[in-house]
């Protein structure tokens, strides 16, 4: 079970890393080919959109589970003074997790509409609904992770852990 959990945390990071690396190499090659040979990579726009979606949405559940998002700590001192930090974090996780169900549903609906229309990427000819499904599923997983983290912060704070 722990091996499966470790894989579910490691695999999205690897996927995002590969997407970022491919995006960097493709951008470099596109700039060189465009500038030197006046021959840009025609699929660069499609690949950029695809790789950005993969990069952002593949790691969203992992970052949420680890509480590793960028945050502003303007109100940390008052919450810490009254020992309410855990309750604040639980409320934020539960609220964000609950509210993420709405965009997940909406993106899934848009992906289904795209599938019914037969929409494809301009150059790659990949079906757009597959990307929409990926975004919807990863957003839904993120919502579940945040709700579980919020509940754990309330009932078993040691299991919730924190960012390193």
The 8 nearest C-alpha neighbors of each residue, nearest first, counted from 0:
[[1, 3, 2, 4, 5, 6, 7, 8],
 [2, 0, 4, 3, 5, 6, 7, 8],
 [1, 3, 5, 0, 4, 6, 7, 8],
 [4, 2, 6, 0, 1, 5, 7, 8],
 [3, 5, 1, 7, 6, 2, 0, 8],
 [6, 4, 2, 8, 7, 3, 9, 1],
 [5, 7, 9, 3, 8, 4, 10, 2],
 [6, 8, 4, 5, 10, 9, 3, 11],
 [9, 7, 5, 6, 10, 61, 11, 4],
 [8, 10, 6, 12, 7, 11, 5, 13],
 [9, 11, 13, 12, 6, 7, 8, 14],
 [12, 10, 14, 57, 13, 58, 9, 15],
 [13, 11, 15, 14, 10, 9, 58, 16],
 [12, 14, 16, 10, 11, 15, 17, 9],
 [13, 15, 11, 17, 12, 16, 10, 18],
 [16, 14, 54, 18, 12, 13, 17, 19],
 [17, 15, 13, 19, 18, 14, 12, 20],
 [16, 18, 20, 14, 19, 15, 21, 13],
 [17, 19, 15, 21, 50, 16, 20, 54],
 [20, 18, 22, 16, 17, 21, 15, 23],
 [21, 19, 17, 23, 22, 18, 16, 24],
 [22, 20, 24, 18, 23, 19, 25, 17],
 [21, 23, 19, 25, 20, 24, 26, 18],
 [24, 22, 20, 26, 21, 25, 19, 27],
 [25, 23, 27, 21, 26, 22, 28, 20],
 [24, 26, 28, 22, 27, 23, 29, 21],
 [27, 25, 29, 23, 28, 24, 22, 30],
 [28, 26, 24, 30, 29, 25, 23, 31],
 [27, 29, 25, 31, 26, 30, 32, 24],
 [30, 28, 26, 32, 39, 40, 27, 31],
 [29, 31, 33, 27, 28, 32, 34, 26],
 [32, 30, 28, 34, 33, 29, 35, 27],
 [31, 33, 29, 36, 38, 35, 39, 30],
 [32, 34, 37, 39, 38, 30, 31, 29],
 [35, 33, 31, 32, 37, 30, 36, 38],
 [36, 34, 32, 31, 37, 33, 38, 30],
 [35, 37, 32, 38, 33, 34, 31, 39],
 [38, 36, 33, 34, 35, 32, 39, 31],
 [37, 39, 33, 36, 32, 40, 34, 35],
 [40, 38, 33, 29, 32, 41, 37, 30],
 [39, 41, 43, 29, 42, 38, 32, 33],
 [42, 40, 43, 39, 122, 44, 38, 45],
 [41, 43, 45, 122, 44, 40, 46, 123],
 [44, 42, 46, 40, 41, 45, 47, 25],
 [45, 43, 47, 46, 42, 48, 41, 122],
 [46, 44, 48, 42, 47, 43, 49, 120],
 [45, 47, 49, 43, 48, 44, 50, 42],
 [46, 48, 44, 50, 45, 49, 43, 51],
 [49, 47, 51, 45, 46, 50, 52, 44],
 [48, 50, 46, 52, 47, 51, 45, 53],
 [49, 51, 53, 47, 18, 52, 48, 46],
 [52, 50, 54, 48, 53, 49, 47, 55],
 [53, 51, 49, 55, 50, 54, 56, 48],
 [52, 54, 50, 51, 57, 56, 55, 49],
 [53, 55, 15, 51, 52, 57, 18, 56],
 [56, 54, 52, 53, 57, 51, 58, 59],
 [55, 57, 59, 58, 53, 52, 54, 137],
 [58, 56, 11, 53, 59, 55, 54, 15],
 [59, 57, 61, 11, 56, 60, 12, 62],
 [58, 60, 56, 62, 61, 57, 63, 141],
 [61, 59, 141, 63, 62, 58, 64, 140],
 [60, 62, 64, 58, 63, 59, 8, 65],
 [63, 61, 67, 65, 59, 64, 60, 66],
 [64, 62, 66, 60, 61, 65, 59, 145],
 [63, 65, 61, 62, 66, 144, 60, 145],
 [64, 66, 62, 67, 162, 63, 161, 61],
 [67, 65, 63, 162, 64, 68, 62, 161],
 [68, 66, 62, 65, 162, 63, 69, 64],
 [69, 67, 66, 62, 70, 63, 65, 59],
 [68, 70, 67, 71, 66, 62, 72, 63],
 [69, 71, 68, 72, 67, 73, 66, 75],
 [70, 72, 73, 69, 74, 75, 68, 76],
 [71, 73, 75, 74, 70, 76, 69, 78],
 [74, 72, 75, 71, 76, 77, 70, 78],
 [73, 75, 72, 76, 77, 78, 71, 79],
 [74, 76, 72, 78, 77, 73, 79, 84],
 [75, 77, 79, 78, 74, 80, 73, 72],
 [78, 76, 80, 79, 75, 74, 81, 83],
 [77, 79, 83, 84, 75, 81, 80, 76],
 [80, 78, 82, 76, 81, 77, 84, 75],
 [81, 79, 77, 78, 82, 76, 83, 75],
 [80, 82, 78, 79, 83, 77, 84, 76],
 [83, 81, 79, 80, 84, 78, 85, 77],
 [82, 84, 78, 86, 81, 85, 79, 87],
 [85, 83, 87, 78, 86, 79, 82, 88],
 [84, 86, 88, 87, 83, 89, 152, 82],
 [87, 85, 89, 83, 88, 84, 90, 153],
 [86, 88, 84, 90, 89, 85, 83, 91],
 [87, 89, 91, 85, 86, 90, 84, 92],
 [90, 88, 149, 86, 92, 87, 91, 152],
 [91, 89, 87, 93, 88, 92, 94, 86],
 [90, 92, 88, 94, 89, 93, 95, 87],
 [93, 91, 149, 145, 89, 95, 90, 94],
 [92, 94, 146, 96, 149, 90, 91, 95],
 [93, 95, 91, 97, 96, 92, 90, 98],
 [96, 94, 98, 92, 97, 93, 91, 99],
 [95, 97, 142, 145, 146, 93, 99, 94],
 [98, 96, 94, 95, 99, 100, 93, 142],
 [97, 99, 95, 100, 96, 101, 94, 142],
 [100, 98, 96, 101, 142, 97, 102, 95],
 [99, 101, 103, 98, 102, 97, 139, 142],
 [100, 102, 104, 99, 103, 98, 105, 97],
 [103, 101, 105, 104, 99, 100, 106, 138],
 [104, 102, 135, 100, 106, 101, 138, 139],
 [103, 105, 107, 101, 102, 106, 100, 108],
 [104, 106, 102, 108, 107, 103, 101, 109],
 [107, 105, 109, 103, 108, 135, 104, 102],
 [106, 108, 110, 104, 105, 135, 109, 132],
 [109, 107, 105, 111, 106, 110, 104, 112],
 [110, 108, 106, 112, 111, 107, 113, 105],
 [111, 109, 128, 131, 113, 107, 112, 108],
 [110, 112, 114, 108, 113, 109, 107, 115],
 [111, 113, 109, 115, 114, 110, 108, 116],
 [114, 112, 110, 116, 111, 118, 115, 128],
 [115, 113, 111, 117, 128, 112, 116, 110],
 [114, 116, 112, 113, 117, 111, 118, 110],
 [117, 115, 113, 114, 118, 112, 111, 119],
 [116, 118, 114, 115, 113, 119, 126, 127],
 [119, 117, 113, 116, 127, 126, 114, 120],
 [120, 118, 126, 127, 124, 125, 121, 117],
 [121, 119, 124, 125, 123, 122, 127, 126],
 [120, 122, 124, 123, 119, 45, 42, 125],
 [123, 121, 42, 124, 120, 45, 41, 125],
 [122, 124, 125, 120, 121, 42, 45, 119],
 [123, 125, 120, 119, 122, 121, 126, 127],
 [126, 124, 119, 120, 123, 127, 129, 122],
 [125, 127, 119, 128, 129, 118, 124, 120],
 [128, 126, 119, 129, 130, 118, 120, 125],
 [127, 129, 110, 131, 114, 130, 113, 126],
 [130, 128, 132, 131, 127, 126, 133, 110],
 [129, 131, 133, 128, 132, 127, 134, 49],
 [132, 130, 110, 128, 134, 129, 133, 135],
 [131, 133, 135, 129, 130, 134, 107, 136],
 [134, 132, 130, 136, 131, 135, 137, 129],
 [133, 135, 131, 137, 132, 136, 138, 56],
 [136, 134, 103, 132, 138, 107, 106, 133],
 [137, 135, 139, 133, 138, 134, 132, 140],
 [136, 138, 140, 134, 139, 135, 56, 133],
 [139, 137, 141, 135, 136, 103, 140, 134],
 [138, 140, 136, 142, 141, 137, 103, 135],
 [141, 139, 137, 143, 142, 138, 144, 136],
 [142, 140, 60, 138, 144, 139, 143, 137],
 [141, 143, 96, 139, 145, 99, 140, 144],
 [142, 144, 140, 146, 141, 145, 147, 139],
 [145, 143, 141, 147, 142, 146, 64, 148],
 [144, 146, 96, 148, 92, 142, 143, 147],
 [145, 147, 93, 149, 96, 143, 148, 144],
 [148, 146, 150, 144, 149, 145, 151, 143],
 [149, 147, 145, 151, 146, 150, 159, 144],
 [150, 148, 89, 92, 146, 93, 152, 147],
 [151, 149, 147, 153, 152, 148, 146, 154],
 [152, 150, 155, 148, 154, 153, 149, 159],
 [153, 151, 156, 149, 150, 89, 159, 155],
 [152, 154, 150, 151, 155, 156, 89, 149],
 [153, 155, 151, 152, 150, 156, 149, 158],
 [154, 156, 151, 157, 158, 152, 153, 159],
 [157, 155, 152, 159, 158, 151, 153, 154],
 [158, 156, 159, 155, 160, 152, 151, 161],
 [157, 159, 156, 160, 155, 151, 152, 148],
 [160, 158, 156, 157, 151, 152, 148, 161],
 [161, 159, 158, 157, 156, 162, 65, 66],
 [162, 160, 65, 66, 163, 159, 67, 64],
 [161, 163, 65, 67, 66, 160, 62, 68],
 [162, 161, 67, 65, 160, 66, 62, 68]]
